[in-house]
Amino acid sequence: MESPQERINRLNGNVSKNYPTLASPQVVAVKDAGKFSGKFVSDGKVIVEYTGSDATVESGIFHERLHVDEANYETGGSQLLYMYIHEPLEHGILNPHDPDIDDIGIDYYRHLNFPDKYLLPNIDNLPWGTE
Amino acid sequence: MKLLMKIMLGLGALILLSLFLIQYLNDRGESRFHKKLVAYCQFTEIAKELNSFYQANGYYLSESDWQLSIDLSLLNERCYEDYSEYDNTFYDIFGASYKYEKLNGTGMRLTRVRGREEPQNLDFEQIMVFKLGKRVE
């Protein structure tokens, strides 16, 4: 029987296969992340809810890894600088959360469900580039 | 000296308040992604369930009783949040319901209708069309 963390590791592995160059933080399985499906909580660490379908959980992992990837590029990986300085400066104090990361997360979920119709989202042209 | 202390305390309080505000707004953004993913998941899972009926039986469910034929408890586990159900109508996290139509017996269209959020703010399609078991639109 697969444990919650083993499940997260498996799905995180799928993200790594699809995006070998994407930032690869520690991904910790949590039962309930409250009003989030996942969260970038500290340098190099994200939490992700392990309940839900494979596609929703994998999309949540992908979304959080994109945040870390952007933080690696913009703030040297610092979660505090990313959340309190970069995001408000880049996206405005009233909505300090990257809309591109939302859009690509939804695109990824779309691809996982309908791979014949929707290609894997391309992350080569993200505004911050990838490392 | 007292004035300087007051200014420093005021500045400290202002910085602290700003940090809490940014934290709150960032959380709100992250929560919004979560809700969009839930709503898209709910829409997708209903559509896939209707399509899987075709794959199993060779025909699509009738329009009159499609909601009675779906076991929501099975679908509820897949999207972090349960669907709401009133009077045999399903509603998603934003209060939208679904309109189901058969297309010439070999296809189906599912439309997401009347949610609290404007569809253009949600970043996902509001119509899914399947023909012969495959998504075409």
HADDOCK unambig.tbl for C-alpha pairs under 7 A between the chains (distance, minus, plus):
assign (segid A and resid 35 and name CA) (segid B and resid 31 and name CA) 5.56 0.50 0.50
assign (segid A and resid 36 and name CA) (segid B and resid 30 and name CA) 6.42 0.50 0.50
assign (segid A and resid 36 and name CA) (segid B and resid 31 and name CA) 5.10 0.50 0.50
assign (segid A and resid 36 and name CA) (segid B and resid 34 and name CA) 5.51 0.50 0.50
assign (segid A and resid 37 and name CA) (segid B and resid 34 and name CA) 5.51 0.50 0.50
assign (segid A and resid 51 and name CA) (segid B and resid 80 and name CA) 6.56 0.50 0.50
assign (segid A and resid 52 and name CA) (segid B and resid 77 and name CA) 5.73 0.50 0.50
assign (segid A and resid 52 and name CA) (segid B and resid 78 and name CA) 4.13 0.50 0.50
assign (segid A and resid 52 and name CA) (segid B and resid 79 and name CA) 5.17 0.50 0.50
assign (segid A and resid 52 and name CA) (segid B and resid 80 and name CA) 5.28 0.50 0.50
assign (segid A and resid 53 and name CA) (segid B and resid 78 and name CA) 4.30 0.50 0.50
assign (segid A and resid 53 and name CA) (segid B and resid 79 and name CA) 6.52 0.50 0.50
assign (segid A and resid 56 and name CA) (segid B and resid 79 and name CA) 6.69 0.50 0.50
assign (segid A and resid 84 and name CA) (segid B and resid 19 and name CA) 6.74 0.50 0.50
assign (segid A and resid 84 and name CA) (segid B and resid 22 and name CA) 6.36 0.50 0.50
assign (segid A and resid 93 and name CA) (segid B and resid 22 and name CA) 6.88 0.50 0.50
assign (segid A and resid 94 and name CA) (segid B and resid 25 and name CA) 6.56 0.50 0.50
assign (segid A and resid 95 and name CA) (segid B and resid 25 and name CA) 6.16 0.50 0.50
assign (segid A and resid 95 and name CA) (segid B and resid 26 and name CA) 6.81 0.50 0.50
assign (segid A and resid 95 and name CA) (segid B and resid 29 and name CA) 6.62 0.50 0.50
assign (segid A and resid 96 and name CA) (segid B and resid 25 and name CA) 6.41 0.50 0.50
assign (segid A and resid 96 and name CA) (segid B and resid 26 and name CA) 5.25 0.50 0.50
assign (segid A and resid 97 and name CA) (segid B and resid 26 and name CA) 5.64 0.50 0.50
assign (segid A and resid 97 and name CA) (segid B and resid 29 and name CA) 5.35 0.50 0.50
assign (segid A and resid 97 and name CA) (segid B and resid 30 and name CA) 6.93 0.50 0.50
assign (segid A and resid 102 and name CA) (segid B and resid 33 and name CA) 5.88 0.50 0.50
assign (segid A and resid 103 and name CA) (segid B and resid 123 and name CA) 6.68 0.50 0.50
assign (segid A and resid 106 and name CA) (segid B and resid 37 and name CA) 6.51 0.50 0.50
